């Protein structure tokens, strides 16, 4: 059973490449681990001033602010020149996340949540914590991994939505714009603003996890994989599709 809180986090950036982009906005909300509800007044949001000069960007190995990125999120150079530095914002964000680490150790750190967080946001978190030109921490004792968020668990709502809709012909894209704002009809906030996006993603996460909890509570999991050859599996009160999936796992385990 999970007792750790969640932090839903989102970046807006100078480019679409997580290994070289710079963050220009970060936003987050905290989610209660047991209630699966956004914690009141837990929003964090800040613009971030990136490196603008192209030569300096090349020297640092980061992408300058691209026109295509500005067209998506609307954070212009004029706006960002007034923003605080990444170092300052990251210090404040670290303090914010640590408020929800109730034992103040990496293993009890909040679990990071986001839409495509594995492929985009967490690589940026890792770079800010561990790699040049930043390396602001926190990181593990070897300096190789971030230790701000839980080192084991990450919840990517893109993966959750794939599991829910991979067989649905009406859904042709799992992006927030297409699935949540389009298919689900979510109309709150401004698309591609980090704070609006995290609030939307947090709501998606909470609703989905509550649905998973409800379904899981009605499923008899204990000993479900015990003695397949005696056909116990077929006497368990779970849907046929799940029985077939479990049987496939059994076959792979047997013949691997």
Backbone as JSON, one array per atom type, in Angstrom:
{
  "sequence": "XXXXXXXXXXXXXXXXXXXXXXXXXXXXXXXXXXXXXXXXXXXXXXXXXXXXXXXXXXXXXXXXXXXXXXXXXXXXXXXXXXXXXXXXXXXXXXXXXXXXXXXXXXXXXXXXXXXXXXXXXXXXXXXXXXXXXXXXXXXXXXXXXXXXXXXXXXXXXXXXXXXXXXXXXXXXXXXXXXXXXXXXXXXXXXXXXXXXXXXXXXXXXXXXXXXXXXXXXXXXXXXXXXXXXXXXXXXXXXXXXXXXXXXXXXXXXXXX",
  "N": [[0.85, -1.2, 0.0], [0.54, 2.2, -0.82], [1.83, 5.08, 0.76], [3.1, 7.36, 0.17], [3.17, 10.74, -1.0], [2.21, 12.33, -4.12], [3.76, 14.23, -6.71], [2.72, 16.17, -9.25], [4.19, 17.25, -12.15], [5.35, 19.64, -14.58], [7.09, 20.89, -17.42], [7.63, 23.78, -19.46], [9.5, 24.54, -22.36], [12.59, 25.43, -24.19], [12.88, 24.01, -26.51], [12.01, 20.93, -28.25], [13.53, 18.83, -27.44], [14.49, 16.69, -25.02], [17.05, 16.11, -24.02], [18.66, 18.28, -24.52], [17.26, 20.63, -24.24], [16.19, 23.74, -22.63], [14.57, 24.61, -19.61], [11.78, 26.85, -19.44], [9.6, 27.35, -17.98], [8.22, 26.05, -15.01], [5.89, 23.99, -13.33], [3.84, 22.68, -10.7], [1.75, 20.47, -8.77], [0.69, 19.1, -5.65], [-0.36, 15.83, -4.66], [-2.42, 14.0, -2.54], [-1.39, 10.97, -1.17], [-3.04, 8.87, -0.19], [-5.71, 9.78, -0.33], [-5.94, 10.49, -2.95], [-6.34, 13.07, -4.02], [-5.92, 16.45, -5.08], [-3.83, 18.38, -3.09], [-4.96, 21.1, -1.19], [-4.02, 24.44, -2.04], [-1.47, 23.8, -2.96], [-0.05, 24.49, -5.2], [2.73, 25.11, -7.34], [4.61, 27.38, -9.24], [6.62, 28.86, -11.73], [8.18, 31.11, -14.0], [11.22, 30.78, -15.91], [14.41, 32.03, -16.54], [16.15, 31.44, -19.45], [19.32, 30.65, -21.1], [20.03, 32.92, -23.58], [21.76, 33.8, -25.64], [23.1, 32.51, -28.61], [25.71, 31.55, -29.02], [26.58, 31.19, -26.41], [24.76, 29.27, -25.66], [25.54, 27.15, -27.34], [28.07, 26.66, -26.28], [27.37, 25.77, -23.74], [25.97, 23.55, -24.4], [23.2, 23.47, -24.83], [19.83, 24.08, -26.04], [18.84, 27.06, -27.74], [16.13, 29.48, -27.33], [13.54, 28.51, -29.28], [11.63, 29.46, -32.17], [9.47, 27.83, -32.81], [8.88, 26.63, -30.35], [8.06, 28.84, -28.84], [5.77, 29.49, -30.24], [4.13, 27.43, -29.43], [3.96, 27.51, -26.54], [3.93, 30.22, -25.86], [5.72, 31.73, -24.33], [7.64, 34.37, -24.44], [10.8, 35.9, -25.4], [11.01, 38.46, -24.3], [9.31, 38.25, -22.07], [10.64, 36.27, -20.61], [13.12, 37.33, -20.03], [12.74, 38.78, -17.79], [12.43, 36.91, -15.86], [13.34, 34.78, -13.01], [16.53, 33.13, -12.39], [17.43, 29.74, -13.37], [18.79, 28.38, -11.34], [17.96, 29.69, -9.0], [15.16, 29.26, -9.08], [15.12, 26.47, -9.04], [16.15, 25.89, -6.52], [14.07, 26.84, -4.9], [12.05, 25.14, -5.82], [13.01, 22.64, -5.05], [12.87, 22.88, -2.25], [10.1, 23.05, -2.06], [9.22, 20.48, -3.02], [10.38, 18.87, -1.08], [8.83, 19.4, 1.13], [6.83, 17.55, 1.01], [7.99, 15.17, 1.48], [7.85, 13.01, 3.81], [9.58, 11.61, 5.5], [12.0, 12.57, 4.87], [13.91, 11.29, 3.29], [15.31, 9.8, 0.29], [13.85, 7.49, -0.38], [11.33, 7.87, 0.62], [10.53, 10.02, -0.74], [8.35, 12.17, -2.68], [6.32, 10.73, -5.3], [6.9, 11.17, -8.68], [4.69, 12.48, -11.11], [3.29, 12.74, -14.35], [2.41, 13.71, -17.74], [3.73, 11.96, -20.31], [6.03, 11.98, -18.83], [8.17, 10.26, -18.39], [9.52, 10.25, -20.82], [10.11, 12.94, -21.3], [9.92, 15.06, -19.15], [11.22, 13.96, -16.8], [13.87, 13.3, -17.75], [14.78, 15.95, -18.0], [14.65, 16.82, -15.33], [16.63, 15.11, -14.28], [18.91, 16.1, -15.63], [19.04, 18.74, -14.63], [19.55, 18.2, -11.97], [21.92, 16.66, -12.01], [23.73, 17.04, -14.18], [26.07, 18.92, -16.26], [25.24, 21.99, -17.91], [24.36, 22.5, -15.35], [23.6, 20.78, -12.71], [22.51, 21.05, -10.09], [21.51, 19.48, -8.08], [19.08, 17.9, -5.81], [21.14, 14.91, -5.54], [22.06, 11.4, -5.73], [24.45, 9.59, -3.62], [26.5, 8.86, -5.3], [26.32, 10.7, -7.24], [25.03, 10.29, -9.62], [22.31, 9.98, -10.07], [19.18, 11.65, -9.82], [17.8, 12.69, -6.68], [15.59, 13.93, -5.8], [12.94, 13.23, -6.34], [11.04, 10.18, -5.78], [13.1, 7.33, -6.13], [12.31, 4.94, -7.25], [9.58, 4.68, -8.1], [7.66, 6.05, -10.74], [4.95, 7.72, -12.21], [3.53, 7.73, -15.24], [1.11, 9.31, -16.94], [0.61, 9.02, -19.6], [1.29, 6.37, -20.16], [-0.67, 5.13, -18.59], [-2.98, 5.92, -19.96], [-2.53, 4.68, -22.39], [-2.85, 2.0, -21.67], [-5.55, 2.04, -21.12], [-6.8, 2.81, -23.51], [-5.74, 1.57, -25.78], [-7.1, -0.12, -27.43], [-9.19, 1.27, -28.47], [-10.97, 2.59, -31.03], [-11.85, 5.16, -31.36], [-10.03, 6.87, -30.29], [-7.35, 8.49, -31.47], [-4.97, 9.62, -30.76], [-2.88, 10.02, -27.91], [-2.17, 12.34, -26.71], [-2.3, 15.17, -24.47], [-3.75, 17.32, -25.54], [-5.33, 16.11, -27.55], [-6.58, 13.8, -26.33], [-7.42, 14.46, -23.62], [-8.34, 17.18, -23.64], [-9.74, 17.12, -26.05], [-11.11, 14.47, -26.61], [-12.07, 13.77, -23.99], [-13.22, 16.18, -23.32], [-12.27, 18.19, -21.63], [-12.09, 21.46, -20.44], [-10.89, 23.41, -18.93], [-8.57, 26.01, -18.04], [-5.47, 26.97, -19.78], [-4.09, 25.66, -22.69], [-0.85, 24.21, -22.87], [0.29, 25.87, -21.02], [2.25, 25.6, -18.2], [1.2, 25.39, -15.55], [-1.58, 25.17, -15.93], [-1.56, 22.78, -17.37], [-0.5, 20.91, -15.5], [-2.48, 20.88, -13.54], [-4.62, 19.85, -14.99], [-3.52, 17.34, -15.72], [-3.14, 16.24, -13.19], [-5.78, 15.94, -12.34], [-6.66, 14.07, -14.22], [-4.97, 11.92, -13.51], [-5.78, 11.41, -10.82], [-8.49, 10.65, -11.13], [-8.19, 8.4, -12.78], [-6.6, 6.68, -11.21], [-8.28, 6.28, -9.02], [-10.28, 4.86, -10.28], [-8.82, 2.56, -11.04], [-8.2, 1.61, -8.46], [-10.75, 0.97, -7.53], [-11.53, -1.08, -9.33], [-9.52, -2.93, -8.82], [-9.98, -3.57, -6.15], [-12.2, -5.16, -6.36], [-11.32, -7.44, -7.47], [-10.12, -10.72, -7.12], [-7.08, -11.22, -6.27], [-5.26, -12.74, -4.8], [-3.29, -15.62, -4.81], [-3.79, -15.98, -7.5], [-2.19, -16.88, -9.53], [-1.58, -19.43, -8.85], [-0.87, -22.78, -9.37], [-1.62, -23.32, -12.22], [-1.99, -25.53, -13.89], [-3.91, -27.04, -12.71], [-6.14, -25.75, -13.28], [-7.08, -23.74, -11.61], [-7.02, -21.07, -12.15], [-9.19, -20.55, -13.84], [-11.33, -20.56, -12.19], [-11.29, -18.27, -10.78], [-12.68, -15.14, -9.93], [-12.41, -13.1, -12.17], [-12.27, -10.99, -15.1], [-12.46, -12.55, -18.37], [-10.57, -11.64, -20.24], [-8.42, -10.81, -18.64], [-7.78, -13.22, -17.45], [-6.79, -14.59, -19.69], [-4.55, -13.02, -20.3], [-3.01, -13.45, -18.0], [-2.58, -16.17, -18.28], [-0.99, -16.18, -20.56], [1.29, -14.97, -19.5], [2.03, -16.99, -17.74], [2.66, -19.04, -19.58], [4.87, -17.89, -20.88], [6.64, -17.69, -18.72], [7.0, -20.37, -18.22], [8.16, -21.5, -20.51], [10.28, -19.89, -21.23]],
  "CA": [[0.0, 0.0, 0.0], [1.35, 3.41, -0.93], [1.53, 6.21, 1.64], [3.84, 8.53, -0.3], [2.41, 11.69, -1.81], [2.61, 12.48, -5.51], [3.93, 15.58, -7.25], [2.5, 16.25, -10.7], [5.11, 18.3, -12.58], [5.39, 19.88, -16.02], [7.97, 21.95, -17.9], [7.64, 24.34, -20.8], [10.93, 24.53, -22.66], [13.07, 26.16, -25.37], [12.83, 23.14, -27.68], [11.31, 19.67, -28.0], [14.53, 17.77, -27.22], [14.71, 16.67, -23.56], [18.47, 15.99, -23.66], [19.39, 19.54, -24.76], [16.41, 21.8, -24.07], [16.23, 24.49, -21.38], [13.23, 24.93, -19.1], [11.41, 28.26, -19.34], [8.53, 27.41, -16.97], [7.95, 24.82, -14.27], [4.71, 24.06, -12.47], [3.58, 21.43, -10.0], [0.76, 20.39, -7.69], [0.86, 17.92, -4.81], [-1.53, 14.95, -4.58], [-2.4, 13.17, -1.33], [-1.17, 9.59, -1.57], [-4.15, 7.98, 0.15], [-7.0, 10.32, -0.76], [-5.9, 10.74, -4.39], [-6.92, 14.38, -4.27], [-4.94, 17.53, -5.06], [-3.75, 19.03, -1.78], [-5.3, 22.52, -1.36], [-2.96, 25.45, -2.0], [-0.16, 23.15, -3.15], [0.49, 24.82, -6.51], [4.03, 25.77, -7.52], [4.75, 27.82, -10.62], [7.56, 29.96, -11.98], [8.94, 31.23, -15.24], [12.66, 30.58, -15.73], [15.2, 32.71, -17.57], [17.14, 30.55, -20.06], [20.42, 31.29, -21.82], [19.49, 33.39, -24.86], [22.8, 33.94, -26.66], [23.3, 31.24, -29.29], [27.07, 31.08, -28.78], [26.61, 30.69, -25.04], [24.0, 28.01, -25.67], [26.4, 26.12, -27.95], [29.13, 26.35, -25.32], [26.77, 25.02, -22.63], [25.34, 22.33, -24.92], [21.75, 23.55, -24.67], [19.12, 24.69, -27.16], [18.28, 28.4, -27.52], [14.68, 29.58, -27.42], [13.16, 28.34, -30.68], [10.36, 30.07, -32.55], [8.43, 26.81, -32.73], [8.5, 26.45, -28.95], [7.3, 30.03, -28.43], [4.45, 29.38, -30.87], [3.34, 26.47, -28.67], [3.66, 27.88, -25.14], [3.72, 31.66, -25.72], [6.66, 32.38, -23.41], [8.53, 35.11, -25.31], [12.08, 36.34, -24.84], [10.75, 39.63, -23.47], [8.75, 37.76, -20.81], [11.59, 35.43, -19.89], [14.25, 38.14, -19.56], [12.39, 39.28, -16.45], [12.24, 35.76, -14.97], [14.5, 34.4, -12.19], [17.43, 32.12, -12.95], [17.1, 28.34, -13.08], [19.37, 28.01, -10.04], [17.08, 30.23, -7.96], [13.88, 28.57, -9.15], [15.29, 25.07, -8.65], [16.29, 25.88, -5.06], [12.71, 26.96, -4.35], [11.28, 23.94, -6.16], [13.52, 21.57, -4.18], [12.24, 23.08, -0.94], [8.68, 22.73, -2.22], [9.05, 19.03, -3.1], [10.78, 18.27, 0.2], [7.73, 19.55, 2.09], [5.96, 16.38, 0.89], [8.82, 14.01, 1.79], [7.58, 13.03, 5.25], [10.7, 11.06, 6.26], [13.18, 13.3, 4.42], [14.88, 10.4, 2.64], [14.9, 9.57, -1.1], [12.9, 6.37, -0.51], [10.0, 8.37, 0.96], [10.29, 11.22, -1.53], [7.12, 12.07, -3.47], [6.37, 10.05, -6.59], [6.67, 12.11, -9.78], [3.58, 12.17, -12.03], [3.17, 13.66, -15.47], [2.02, 13.14, -19.04], [5.0, 11.76, -21.01], [7.07, 12.39, -17.89], [9.35, 9.4, -18.58], [10.25, 10.6, -22.03], [10.45, 14.36, -21.43], [10.16, 15.87, -17.95], [12.22, 13.39, -15.89], [15.23, 13.56, -18.25], [15.15, 17.33, -17.67], [14.94, 16.81, -13.89], [17.94, 14.47, -14.1], [19.96, 17.01, -16.09], [19.15, 19.86, -13.69], [20.14, 17.7, -10.72], [23.17, 15.89, -12.09], [24.6, 17.23, -15.34], [26.46, 20.25, -16.69], [25.86, 23.11, -17.19], [23.64, 22.78, -14.11], [24.05, 19.93, -11.6], [22.15, 21.73, -8.85], [21.06, 18.53, -7.08], [19.81, 16.87, -5.06], [21.47, 13.68, -6.25], [22.48, 10.33, -4.83], [25.82, 9.72, -3.12], [27.42, 8.7, -6.42], [26.14, 11.84, -8.13], [24.58, 9.81, -10.93], [20.85, 9.98, -10.19], [18.46, 12.64, -9.01], [17.19, 12.14, -5.46], [14.5, 14.81, -5.39], [11.74, 12.4, -6.4], [11.23, 8.78, -5.44], [13.98, 6.71, -7.12], [11.75, 3.68, -7.76], [8.28, 4.83, -8.76], [7.24, 7.2, -11.55], [3.67, 7.43, -12.85], [3.34, 8.46, -16.48], [-0.29, 9.16, -17.34], [0.59, 8.56, -20.99], [1.24, 4.91, -20.08], [-2.0, 4.75, -18.08], [-3.95, 6.11, -21.03], [-2.31, 3.63, -23.39], [-3.48, 0.78, -21.16], [-7.01, 2.19, -21.15], [-7.38, 3.13, -24.82], [-4.99, 1.03, -26.91], [-8.02, -0.87, -28.28], [-10.34, 2.13, -28.72], [-10.83, 3.19, -32.36], [-12.21, 6.58, -31.33], [-8.89, 7.64, -29.79], [-6.24, 8.37, -32.42], [-3.77, 10.19, -30.16], [-2.95, 10.06, -26.45], [-1.68, 13.63, -26.22], [-3.25, 15.9, -23.63], [-4.64, 18.12, -26.38], [-6.3, 15.28, -28.26], [-7.34, 12.9, -25.47], [-8.06, 15.08, -22.45], [-9.12, 18.37, -24.03], [-10.61, 16.78, -27.15], [-11.98, 13.31, -26.4], [-12.73, 13.87, -22.69], [-13.96, 17.44, -23.23], [-11.76, 19.05, -20.55], [-12.05, 22.82, -20.99], [-10.34, 24.37, -17.97], [-7.19, 26.47, -18.19], [-4.87, 27.3, -21.07], [-3.22, 24.59, -23.16], [0.59, 24.47, -22.95], [0.78, 26.61, -19.87], [2.65, 24.5, -17.32], [0.31, 25.25, -14.4], [-2.84, 24.61, -16.42], [-1.33, 21.4, -17.77], [-0.35, 20.01, -14.35], [-3.79, 20.75, -12.89], [-5.37, 18.92, -15.82], [-2.92, 16.01, -15.6], [-3.41, 15.76, -11.83], [-7.18, 15.49, -12.32], [-6.67, 12.82, -14.99], [-4.31, 10.91, -12.69], [-6.61, 11.06, -9.66], [-9.67, 9.91, -11.58], [-7.78, 7.09, -13.3], [-6.14, 5.85, -10.11], [-9.46, 5.89, -8.24], [-10.93, 3.8, -11.06], [-7.99, 1.36, -10.87], [-8.39, 1.11, -7.09], [-12.09, 0.38, -7.46], [-11.52, -2.35, -10.05], [-8.61, -3.86, -8.14], [-10.6, -4.01, -4.91], [-13.22, -6.15, -6.68], [-10.65, -8.58, -8.1], [-9.47, -11.63, -6.18], [-5.72, -11.4, -6.79], [-4.44, -13.66, -4.01], [-3.12, -16.97, -5.37], [-4.37, -16.05, -8.83], [-1.28, -17.6, -10.42], [-1.22, -20.69, -8.22], [-1.24, -24.07, -9.96], [-2.39, -23.16, -13.46], [-2.28, -26.82, -14.51], [-5.12, -27.59, -12.08], [-7.24, -24.91, -13.75], [-7.6, -22.82, -10.59], [-7.17, -19.76, -12.77], [-10.5, -20.36, -14.47], [-12.34, -20.44, -11.14], [-11.14, -16.97, -10.13], [-13.7, -14.2, -10.41], [-11.86, -11.97, -12.9], [-12.69, -11.04, -16.5], [-11.79, -13.51, -19.23], [-9.39, -11.03, -20.87], [-7.33, -10.83, -17.66], [-7.38, -14.63, -17.34], [-5.97, -14.94, -20.85], [-3.27, -12.34, -20.14], [-2.26, -14.17, -16.96], [-2.17, -17.46, -18.83], [0.14, -15.91, -21.43], [2.45, -14.78, -18.62], [2.4, -18.32, -17.26], [3.33, -19.75, -20.67], [6.2, -17.3, -21.07], [7.48, -18.09, -17.58], [7.25, -21.82, -18.29], [8.95, -21.9, -21.66], [11.35, -18.94, -21.5]],
  "C": [[0.88, 1.25, 0.0], [0.87, 4.49, 0.03], [2.27, 7.47, 1.2], [2.92, 9.44, -1.11], [2.96, 11.7, -3.24], [2.83, 13.96, -5.81], [3.74, 15.5, -8.75], [3.28, 17.46, -11.2], [5.11, 18.42, -14.1], [6.35, 21.03, -16.32], [7.45, 22.48, -19.23], [9.1, 24.68, -21.1], [11.27, 25.32, -23.93], [13.01, 25.33, -26.64], [12.12, 21.85, -27.29], [12.26, 18.53, -27.65], [14.93, 17.71, -25.75], [16.18, 16.61, -23.15], [19.25, 17.29, -23.83], [18.55, 20.79, -24.5], [16.69, 22.51, -22.75], [14.8, 24.72, -20.9], [12.99, 26.43, -19.06], [10.23, 28.45, -18.38], [8.44, 26.04, -16.3], [6.71, 25.04, -13.42], [4.49, 22.69, -11.85], [2.4, 21.59, -9.06], [1.02, 19.09, -6.94], [-0.46, 17.17, -4.69], [-1.39, 14.05, -3.36], [-2.34, 11.7, -1.72], [-2.3, 8.64, -1.27], [-5.49, 8.49, -0.39], [-7.09, 10.44, -2.28], [-6.67, 12.01, -4.74], [-5.8, 15.41, -4.24], [-4.98, 18.21, -3.69], [-4.02, 20.52, -1.95], [-4.08, 23.42, -1.2], [-1.56, 24.86, -2.18], [0.48, 23.5, -4.5], [1.87, 25.47, -6.41], [4.14, 26.15, -8.97], [5.77, 28.93, -10.72], [8.04, 29.93, -13.42], [10.42, 31.11, -14.91], [13.39, 31.29, -16.87], [16.24, 31.75, -18.15], [18.36, 31.34, -20.55], [19.88, 31.67, -23.2], [20.54, 33.39, -25.97], [23.14, 32.58, -27.29], [24.7, 30.68, -29.08], [27.21, 30.51, -27.37], [25.85, 29.37, -24.92], [24.85, 26.88, -26.23], [27.5, 25.7, -26.99], [28.61, 25.49, -24.17], [26.13, 23.72, -23.09], [23.84, 22.29, -24.74], [21.13, 24.27, -25.86], [18.68, 26.11, -26.81], [16.76, 28.37, -27.65], [14.26, 29.55, -28.89], [11.78, 28.95, -30.95], [9.21, 29.07, -32.44], [7.96, 26.57, -31.32], [7.66, 27.63, -28.46], [5.89, 29.98, -29.01], [3.54, 28.44, -30.1], [2.96, 27.02, -27.3], [3.53, 29.38, -24.9], [4.64, 32.38, -24.77], [7.76, 33.05, -24.24], [9.83, 35.5, -24.6], [11.88, 37.53, -23.92], [10.2, 39.23, -22.1], [9.83, 37.09, -19.97], [12.82, 36.2, -19.41], [14.0, 38.7, -18.17], [12.29, 38.15, -15.42], [13.49, 35.47, -14.14], [15.32, 33.3, -12.88], [16.96, 30.71, -12.59], [17.61, 27.94, -11.7], [18.46, 28.47, -8.9], [15.76, 29.48, -7.92], [14.02, 27.13, -8.66], [15.47, 24.94, -7.14], [14.91, 25.96, -4.4], [11.88, 25.71, -4.62], [11.73, 22.76, -5.31], [12.91, 21.67, -2.79], [10.76, 22.69, -0.98], [8.46, 21.22, -2.22], [9.35, 18.39, -1.75], [9.73, 18.44, 1.3], [6.84, 18.3, 2.11], [6.76, 15.08, 1.02], [8.8, 13.83, 3.31], [8.66, 12.39, 6.1], [12.04, 11.65, 5.83], [14.3, 12.38, 3.92], [14.41, 10.15, 1.21], [13.82, 8.51, -1.24], [11.48, 6.77, -0.14], [9.7, 9.68, 0.24], [9.01, 11.06, -2.33], [7.36, 11.36, -4.81], [6.03, 11.05, -7.69], [5.58, 11.59, -10.71], [3.6, 13.18, -13.15], [2.76, 12.94, -16.73], [3.26, 13.14, -19.94], [6.17, 12.18, -20.13], [8.33, 11.53, -18.03], [10.2, 9.87, -19.75], [10.72, 12.04, -22.09], [10.83, 15.03, -20.11], [11.23, 15.29, -17.03], [13.65, 13.45, -16.44], [15.7, 14.99, -17.96], [15.47, 17.45, -16.18], [16.32, 16.22, -13.62], [19.06, 15.42, -14.5], [20.14, 18.17, -15.11], [19.85, 19.42, -12.41], [21.59, 17.26, -10.88], [24.15, 16.3, -13.18], [24.94, 18.7, -15.59], [25.53, 20.7, -17.82], [25.22, 23.41, -15.84], [24.16, 21.93, -12.95], [23.73, 20.51, -10.23], [21.68, 20.78, -7.76], [19.57, 18.7, -6.77], [20.05, 15.62, -5.89], [21.97, 12.64, -5.27], [23.97, 10.45, -4.5], [26.87, 9.55, -4.21], [27.31, 9.85, -7.42], [25.6, 11.48, -9.49], [23.08, 9.9, -11.15], [20.25, 11.07, -9.32], [17.89, 11.97, -7.78], [16.09, 13.06, -4.93], [13.19, 14.04, -5.32], [12.08, 10.96, -6.05], [12.05, 8.07, -6.52], [13.41, 5.45, -7.76], [10.52, 3.93, -8.62], [8.17, 6.14, -9.53], [5.9, 6.8, -12.16], [3.52, 8.34, -14.06], [1.9, 8.25, -16.93], [-0.42, 8.77, -18.81], [0.53, 7.03, -21.04], [-0.13, 4.43, -19.59], [-3.05, 4.84, -19.18], [-3.77, 5.09, -22.15], [-2.99, 2.33, -22.95], [-5.01, 0.85, -21.27], [-7.57, 2.25, -22.57], [-6.66, 2.52, -26.01], [-5.89, 0.25, -27.87], [-9.26, -0.06, -28.63], [-10.14, 2.88, -30.04], [-11.14, 4.68, -32.37], [-11.05, 7.46, -30.9], [-7.72, 7.44, -30.74], [-4.94, 8.99, -31.93], [-3.96, 10.26, -28.66], [-2.38, 11.35, -25.88], [-2.75, 14.29, -25.35], [-4.25, 16.69, -24.47], [-5.72, 17.26, -27.01], [-7.19, 14.49, -27.31], [-8.12, 13.65, -24.4], [-8.93, 16.27, -22.86], [-10.11, 18.04, -25.15], [-11.6, 15.69, -26.81], [-12.74, 13.39, -25.09], [-13.55, 15.15, -22.54], [-13.53, 18.33, -22.09], [-11.55, 20.45, -21.1], [-11.44, 23.85, -20.05], [-8.93, 24.78, -18.38], [-6.77, 26.68, -19.63], [-3.91, 26.2, -21.48], [-1.78, 25.08, -23.27], [1.05, 25.6, -22.04], [1.04, 25.58, -18.79], [1.68, 24.31, -16.17], [-1.03, 24.66, -14.83], [-2.69, 23.13, -16.76], [-1.2, 20.47, -16.56], [-1.67, 19.84, -13.6], [-4.65, 19.76, -13.66], [-4.84, 17.5, -15.67], [-3.18, 15.42, -14.22], [-4.84, 15.24, -11.72], [-7.32, 14.17, -13.07], [-6.09, 11.68, -14.17], [-5.21, 10.47, -11.54], [-7.82, 10.24, -10.07], [-9.3, 8.51, -12.04], [-7.36, 6.16, -12.17], [-7.3, 5.42, -9.22], [-10.22, 4.77, -8.95], [-10.16, 2.5, -10.94], [-8.18, 0.76, -9.49], [-9.72, 0.39, -6.95], [-12.11, -0.99, -8.13], [-10.66, -3.38, -9.32], [-9.22, -4.42, -6.87], [-11.63, -5.11, -5.14], [-12.62, -7.43, -7.29], [-9.95, -9.42, -7.05], [-8.09, -12.0, -6.71], [-4.96, -12.51, -6.07], [-4.49, -15.07, -4.6], [-3.65, -17.1, -6.8], [-3.49, -16.84, -9.8], [-0.9, -18.98, -9.88], [-1.77, -21.89, -9.0], [-2.17, -23.92, -11.18], [-2.83, -24.51, -14.03], [-3.51, -27.48, -13.9], [-6.34, -26.72, -12.39], [-7.86, -24.02, -12.66], [-7.86, -21.44, -11.18], [-8.59, -19.53, -13.26], [-11.63, -20.28, -13.45], [-12.28, -19.1, -10.42], [-12.08, -15.97, -10.76], [-13.06, -12.95, -11.0], [-12.28, -12.09, -14.36], [-11.85, -12.0, -17.33], [-10.52, -12.92, -19.85], [-8.18, -11.07, -19.93], [-6.85, -12.27, -17.47], [-6.45, -15.02, -18.48], [-4.6, -14.28, -20.76], [-2.4, -13.05, -19.11], [-1.77, -15.52, -17.48], [-1.0, -17.29, -19.79], [1.42, -15.7, -20.63], [2.96, -16.12, -18.12], [3.16, -19.1, -18.34], [4.72, -19.22, -20.92], [7.15, -17.72, -19.97], [7.88, -19.55, -17.66], [8.26, -22.18, -19.36], [10.09, -20.95, -22.01], [12.72, -19.59, -21.41]]
}
